[in-house]
């Protein structure tokens, strides 16, 4: 799982199995429901990922047929898998801010430390602000050469990114307030 896309899928699978053991079909449904528009997982990428995670000892197979009569293999997280999940959740660098991986990281923020969440949110905001500057500059240079439909598409894209930046600003403010609350409580006890 060396590639960026592989790490994103690894995080998504380990995070989902952290909550409950699942068979492949249930896992795929959960990933699609959880991540929705962020990412659609195919069996063609999911099963090779599961095989790799099994080989690495990060997940294990259960064969419940003897108990339930069902023949589907159920995957569960191992202790090593829990450690790997925590390792992936602490990564707050540029790969966590990108379009492909941000949604997956965000989906598992409840398992992520506050400091790491804040770094990811700030990094994502910075990345989008750079994108906004580039789009605005390009739009200003080419506005007169574009037809009305292309201009409308550009405006829509610009508004979408601006909306996400506002949303990130709200999340960052909430994270900062939450991190300051315990400090206030401790200082008021003195």
N, C-alpha and C positions, 0 to 999 in steps of 0.2 A: 504494500500500500504506500508506495513512495510518492506517487503523483498527488497534486493538490486535490484533484477530483476524488482520488482514492481515499485521501484523508477525510474529506467531507463525508463520503459515504460511510467510512469507518466510524466517524463520530456519530452520525445519525443512527447507525445500527447499534453501536454500543450504548448510546443514550437511551434508545428505545428498549433494549433488553435489560437495562438497569432497572426499569420500572416493573417488568414482568417477563417471564419466559414466553416465547412466541414461536409458532411454526412459520415457515417462509411466506405463505400467503397472508397470514395475519400481520406479519412484520411489514410486508409491502403495503398493505392497506393502512396500517398505522403510520408508516412513513409518509404516504401520500396525503393522509388526513392531517397529520401533524404539520407538514411542511407546505401542503397545498401548492399555491402558485409558485413558491420558491423553487420547487424541485419535483420532478416526477421520476420515480425510480422504476426501472424495468427489471424483469427477471434476469435479463441478459447481463446486467451489472450487479444485481443483488446476490445471485448465487455464487459467482466467483469471489465476491467479497466475503460471503459466509465461509466458503472453503478456506480462504486465506486466514480468516480469523480463527477457524478451527485448528489449522496447522500451527498457528502461533500460540495456541493454548489460551486465547482470549475469550473464547466461547466454548461451550460443550453441547453435545447433542443428548437429548433424552428420547427414549423410545417408549412412549406411553401406551403402545398397543397392548402390552400385557395387562395393563390396568384398565384402560378405557375401551379397548377394542379398536381404537383408531390407529392407522398406520403412519400418520404424519410425524415427521421428526420435529421435535420442539427444541429450540435453541435457547440457551441460558447463559448468562454472564458468569465467568469464573472470577476468582480473586484477582488474577492477573489482568483480566478484562476490566475490572473495576479500577485497578491502578492505571491502566492505559487510558480509560475514560477521563480520569482526573487529570492525567498528563495533557490530554488533548484539550480539556476545558481550561487549562491554565495558559494556553497559547493565545497571546493577545496581539501578535504582530500583524503586519500587513495582510497576510493570507486570511486572517479572520475578518477583515474589513471588506473584502472583495464581494462582488455581487453573488458569486456562486456559493460562498461559504458563510456569509453573514447571517442569512436566514437560519441555517442549521445551528450556528453558535447561539443565535438569539433564542431558538426553540428550547435550548437547554440551559438558559440563564439561571433557572432556579437552582441548578447544581453548580453554579459558577460563583467564585468569590467576588465580592462587591468591587474590589480594586481592579480585577480583571475585566468585569463587565464595563466599568467606567472607561478603561483604556480602549476596549473594543468599540464602544459607542463613540468616543471622541475620535478614534481613528477613522471610523466609518463616516462621521460628519466631515472630517477634514478631506477625505477622499471625494465625497460628494460636492463639497465646496470647490475643490479643484475642477471637477467636472463641470459645475455650473459656470465657472469663469471661462472655461474653454468653449462651452456651448454659446454663451452670451457673445463672446468675441467672434466666433464663427458666424453667428446669426447676424451680427452688426455688419460684417463684411459682405455677406452674401444676400442679405434681405431683398435687395432690388432685383436680384437675378432669379429668385425662387417664385414658383407659382403659388397661388393662395392655399392650395391643399398642402403643399410641402411646408409652407410657413406655419400653417395650423398644426401640422404634425410636430414641427420643431417647438412651437409654443406649448403644446401638450406635454412633450418630453421635459421641457424646462419647468413647467408647473409641477410635474410629478416629482422631480428632484427637489424643487423648493419645498414641497409638502413634506418629503421625507426628512429634509434638513430641519424643518420646524418640529417634526415628531421627535427626531433625535435630540434636539435642544430641550424639549420637555422631559424626555427620559433621563438625560444627563442631569438636569436640574433636580429631578426626583432622586436620582442616585446620590447626588451630593448632599441633599437635605437628609436623606436616610443615614449617610455616613457621619453626619455631624450631630445627629440626635443623641447617640450614646455619649458623645463627648460632653454635650450640654448636661445630660443627666449626671455624669460623674462629677462635673465641676460644681453642680448645685448641691452635692452631698457634703462638700467641704465646708 
